[in-house]
């Protein structure tokens, strides 16, 4: 069982790539090629991200996709849920952590705690942070180190 599905991984990589373009519109083909995503799938994923307000599209010869808002305001959880829906460790957690057996279930409370931790982690992980982690580290010059 994959918690983050392949399509979500593709979408995360596409959005990180967009975040590194600084408001420059990028075509679906350029995103698909640079991230090794099948073109038709990239079209579908970008449409879902657009519908969720994560990206915006511009038509025309210099059109393409840009982020819909600041990368610091986009969370990994928003991207995940735009592509695969709410993340749930177990079917019994899909409806808020309650099922017919939850009152007497020894597993449910612990799964609920873990689910909350995952949600908080993904809510606190911004696109800005992901993007910064993929940027190449800049070497400091000798005179910058001496300061």
URSUL-V413105 format. One record per residue. N is the residue number from 1. OMEGA is omega in radians with two decimals (NA if undefined). Layout:
BEGIN
N&OMEGA + N&OMEGA
END
This chain:
BEGIN
1&3.07 + 2&3.06 + 3&3.04 + 4&-3.08 + 5&-3.11 + 6&-3.14 + 7&3.12 + 8&3.06 + 9&3.09 + 10&-3.12 + 11&3.10 + 12&3.13 + 13&3.12 + 14&-3.11 + 15&3.06 + 16&3.11 + 17&3.11 + 18&-3.09 + 19&-3.12 + 20&-3.12 + 21&3.05 + 22&3.06 + 23&3.07 + 24&3.13 + 25&-3.11 + 26&-3.12 + 27&3.08 + 28&-3.13 + 29&3.13 + 30&3.10 + 31&-3.12 + 32&-3.11 + 33&-3.07 + 34&-3.09 + 35&-3.13 + 36&3.10 + 37&3.06 + 38&-3.01 + 39&-3.11 + 40&3.11 + 41&3.09 + 42&3.10 + 43&-3.12 + 44&-3.12 + 45&3.13 + 46&3.07 + 47&3.10 + 48&3.11 + 49&3.08 + 50&3.13 + 51&3.13 + 52&3.13 + 53&-3.12 + 54&3.04 + 55&3.02 + 56&-3.11 + 57&3.09 + 58&-3.14 + 59&3.04 + 60&-3.07 + 61&3.11 + 62&-3.11 + 63&-3.14 + 64&-3.11 + 65&2.99 + 66&3.07 + 67&3.12 + 68&3.10 + 69&-3.12 + 70&3.13 + 71&3.10 + 72&-3.12 + 73&3.14 + 74&3.13 + 75&3.08 + 76&3.12 + 77&3.11 + 78&3.14 + 79&3.14 + 80&-3.08 + 81&3.08 + 82&-3.08 + 83&-3.03 + 84&-3.13 + 85&-3.10 + 86&3.12 + 87&-3.11 + 88&-3.14 + 89&-3.05 + 90&3.10 + 91&-3.13 + 92&3.11 + 93&-3.07 + 94&-3.12 + 95&3.09 + 96&3.08 + 97&-3.10 + 98&3.02 + 99&-3.11 + 100&-3.10 + 101&-2.97 + 102&-3.14 + 103&-3.09 + 104&-3.05 + 105&3.13 + 106&-3.08 + 107&-3.02 + 108&-3.12 + 109&-3.14 + 110&3.08 + 111&3.09 + 112&3.11 + 113&3.13 + 114&3.12 + 115&3.13 + 116&3.13 + 117&3.10 + 118&-3.14 + 119&3.13 + 120&3.13 + 121&-3.12 + 122&3.06 + 123&-3.11 + 124&3.13 + 125&-3.08 + 126&3.04 + 127&3.11 + 128&3.14 + 129&3.09 + 130&-3.11 + 131&3.12 + 132&-3.12 + 133&-3.12 + 134&3.11 + 135&3.10 + 136&3.12 + 137&-3.14 + 138&3.09 + 139&3.10 + 140&3.08 + 141&-3.11 + 142&-3.11 + 143&3.06 + 144&3.14 + 145&-3.09 + 146&-3.09 + 147&NA
END
